[in-house]
């Protein structure tokens, strides 16, 4: 095993530092978190992996939660310069905060708004495929804010968008990574798009607080359900469930099994 691989890497199906092709190609990865334990750091780790200097992969990022400067500052601490990747056309950043502010009046027609957004993503994928041989990943931060920005009170349009992107990932062999705040819907019936996300996801990563309560040196636990782990090239696959803890540092993340942190 490559010592530089983390427990999260291994849970996602990587068995070497630079897996070609990536085990996430054509897959849907759902990251679920809650108020007590944010899963944003998982998104940042996946961004760094996609934009690694050792690969030719490209990233399409839909930012509903934060401006570009937020992600750029965090990724710089992880050794990844987003501004450079933007100028090199490896990163296409959709600032959806600006869309909500400047184009709010156009959101009245929710169906056309969602369709327009998807067409822009689809066209961006085509352009990237014409200039790179690497995998293309589409990331959404986060799906609950996408619902607010594009649909108002009707979550059916988010469901449509989800199906559009799932079809795109299947046809173009793209990866789709979605962050969603699970506990937002705790006091109501779970919307159809949320149930569909879990159903469509090939990998579900859930960030939760420790069952034993707060700890100074452990910030939470991750549960990773990988529905498509291949069986050593034998043509079969199986679900694989892993649970481990994490500690967030200034320039990285420590992952470890319960009771095994040195």
C-alpha positions in Angstrom: 0.0 0.0 0.0 1.2 3.5 -0.8 2.0 5.2 2.5 1.0 8.6 1.1 -2.6 7.4 0.6 -5.1 8.4 3.3 -7.9 6.3 4.7 -10.3 8.4 2.7 -8.3 7.7 -0.5 -8.5 3.9 0.2 -12.2 4.1 1.0 -12.8 5.8 -2.3 -11.1 2.9 -4.2 -7.6 4.4 -4.8 -4.8 1.8 -4.4 -2.0 4.0 -5.6 -1.2 7.7 -5.4 -2.0 8.4 -9.1 -4.6 5.9 -10.3 -5.2 6.0 -14.0 -8.0 5.8 -14.7 -9.4 7.2 -11.5 -11.8 4.9 -9.7 -14.2 7.8 -9.5 -14.6 8.2 -13.2 -18.2 8.3 -14.2 -19.4 8.0 -10.6 -21.6 10.1 -8.4 -20.1 11.0 -5.0 -22.5 12.4 -2.3 -21.1 14.2 0.7 -23.5 14.6 3.6 -22.9 16.7 6.7 -24.6 18.5 9.5 -24.4 21.7 11.5 -22.2 20.1 14.2 -19.7 18.6 11.6 -19.1 20.2 8.3 -18.1 18.0 5.3 -16.6 20.9 3.3 -13.1 19.6 4.0 -13.8 16.4 2.0 -14.8 18.6 -0.9 -11.5 20.5 -0.6 -9.5 17.3 -0.5 -11.3 16.0 -3.6 -10.6 19.4 -5.4 -6.9 19.0 -4.6 -6.8 15.5 -5.9 -8.6 16.4 -9.2 -6.2 19.4 -9.8 -3.1 17.5 -8.9 0.0 18.5 -10.9 0.4 14.8 -11.7 -2.8 14.5 -13.6 -4.5 16.2 -16.6 -8.0 16.1 -15.0 -10.3 19.2 -15.0 -12.8 20.6 -12.6 -16.1 22.4 -13.1 -17.2 23.9 -9.8 -20.6 25.3 -9.0 -20.3 27.6 -5.9 -23.5 28.4 -4.3 -22.1 28.7 -0.8 -18.9 30.7 -1.0 -17.0 33.1 -3.3 -13.9 32.0 -5.3 -11.6 33.8 -2.7 -12.8 31.4 0.0 -11.8 28.2 -1.9 -8.6 29.8 -3.2 -7.5 30.6 0.3 -8.2 27.1 1.7 -6.7 25.3 -1.3 -3.5 27.4 -1.1 -3.0 26.1 2.4 -3.2 22.6 0.9 -0.6 23.4 -1.8 -3.1 24.0 -4.7 -3.3 27.3 -6.5 -6.8 27.7 -7.9 -6.0 30.9 -9.7 -3.3 29.2 -11.7 -5.6 26.3 -12.6 -8.3 28.8 -13.8 -5.8 30.5 -16.1 -4.7 27.0 -17.4 -8.3 26.0 -18.1 -8.2 23.1 -15.7 -10.7 24.8 -13.4 -14.0 26.4 -14.6 -15.6 28.2 -11.7 -19.3 29.1 -11.7 -19.9 31.8 -9.1 -23.5 31.2 -8.4 -23.5 33.9 -5.7 -23.2 36.5 -8.4 -26.0 34.8 -10.4 -28.4 35.1 -7.5 -27.6 38.8 -7.0 -27.5 40.0 -10.6 -30.0 37.7 -12.2 -32.6 37.3 -9.5 -35.4 38.5 -11.7 -34.7 35.8 -14.3 -35.3 33.1 -11.7 -39.1 33.4 -12.0 -39.0 30.8 -14.8 -37.5 28.0 -12.7 -37.6 25.4 -15.4 -35.7 27.5 -17.9 -33.2 28.6 -15.2 -32.3 25.0 -14.4 -32.1 24.0 -18.1 -29.9 27.0 -18.8 -27.5 26.1 -16.0 -27.3 22.5 -17.2 -26.7 23.6 -20.8 -23.8 25.8 -19.6 -22.3 22.8 -17.8 -22.8 20.5 -20.7 -21.1 23.0 -23.1 -18.2 23.4 -20.7 -17.7 19.7 -20.5 -17.6 19.5 -24.3 -15.0 22.3 -24.5 -12.8 20.7 -21.8 -13.0 17.3 -23.5 -11.7 18.9 -26.7 -8.5 20.1 -24.9 -7.8 17.5 -22.3 -7.6 13.7 -22.2 -8.2 13.6 -18.4 -11.3 13.0 -16.4 -13.7 15.9 -15.8 -15.3 16.4 -12.4 -18.4 18.5 -11.7 -18.8 19.7 -8.1 -21.8 21.3 -6.5 -21.4 23.3 -3.2 -24.0 22.8 -2.1 -27.2 21.2 -3.2 -29.5 22.7 -0.6 -28.5 26.2 -1.8 -29.0 25.2 -5.3 -32.6 24.5 -4.4 -33.0 28.0 -3.0 -31.2 29.7 -5.9 -33.0 28.0 -8.8 -36.3 26.6 -7.6 -37.7 28.5 -4.7 -40.3 26.2 -3.1 -40.4 23.6 -5.8 -37.8 20.9 -5.4 -38.8 19.1 -8.5 -36.6 21.4 -10.6 -33.6 20.3 -8.4 -34.5 16.7 -9.1 -34.5 17.5 -12.9 -31.1 19.1 -12.6 -29.8 16.1 -10.7 -31.0 13.7 -13.4 -29.5 16.0 -16.1 -26.1 15.8 -14.4 -26.4 12.1 -13.7 -27.0 11.5 -17.4 -24.1 13.7 -18.3 -21.8 11.8 -15.9 -22.9 8.5 -17.5 -22.6 9.6 -21.1 -19.4 11.6 -20.8 -17.7 9.5 -18.1 -17.6 12.5 -15.8 -17.5 12.4 -12.0 -20.2 14.3 -10.1 -19.5 15.4 -6.5 -22.3 16.9 -4.5 -22.2 18.4 -1.0 -25.5 18.5 0.9 -26.5 19.5 4.5 -28.6 16.6 5.6 -30.0 18.0 8.8 -31.7 21.0 7.0 -34.6 18.6 6.2 -34.7 17.0 9.6 -37.9 18.7 10.7 -39.8 18.0 7.4 -40.4 15.2 4.9 -37.3 14.5 3.0 -37.7 16.0 -0.6 -37.6 13.7 -3.5 -34.3 15.0 -4.9 -32.6 14.2 -1.6 -33.8 10.6 -1.7 -32.8 10.3 -5.3 -29.3 11.6 -4.6 -28.7 8.8 -2.1 -30.1 6.3 -4.6 -28.0 7.5 -7.5 -24.8 8.0 -5.5 -22.0 5.4 -6.1 -20.2 6.7 -3.0 -21.9 8.3 0.1 -19.6 10.1 2.5 -21.2 11.2 5.7 -19.5 13.5 8.2 -20.8 13.3 11.7 -19.8 14.3 15.2 -18.3 11.7 17.5 -20.9 9.4 19.1 -19.0 9.8 22.4 -19.2 13.6 22.3 -16.6 16.4 21.8 -12.9 15.7 21.9 -10.0 18.2 21.6 -7.9 16.2 19.2 -10.6 14.4 17.2 -13.1 16.6 15.2 -15.5 14.0 13.9 -16.0 10.7 12.1 -16.5 9.8 8.4 -18.7 6.9 7.2 -17.9 6.0 3.6 -20.2 3.7 1.7 -18.7 2.7 -1.6 -21.2 0.8 -3.7 -18.8 -0.1 -6.5 -15.6 -1.6 -5.1 -14.2 -4.0 -7.7 -13.1 -7.4 -6.6 -9.4 -7.5 -7.7 -10.2 -7.5 -11.4 -12.5 -10.5 -11.2 -15.4 -8.6 -12.8 -17.5 -8.5 -9.7 -18.2 -5.7 -7.3 -19.4 -5.2 -3.7 -20.5 -2.6 -1.3 -17.8 -1.5 1.2 -18.6 0.4 4.3 -15.8 2.1 6.3 -15.8 4.2 9.4 -12.9 6.3 10.7 -12.2 9.5 12.5 -10.5 12.7 11.4 -8.7 15.8 12.7 -8.6 19.0 10.7 -5.3 20.8 10.6 -4.2 24.1 9.1 -2.7 22.4 6.0 -4.3 19.0 5.8 -6.4 16.3 7.5 -5.4 13.4 9.7 -7.5 10.2 9.2 -7.3 7.3 11.7 -9.4 4.4 13.0 -11.0 4.9 16.4 -8.4 4.4 19.2 -5.5 4.3 16.8 -4.4 7.9 16.8 -0.8 8.3 18.0 
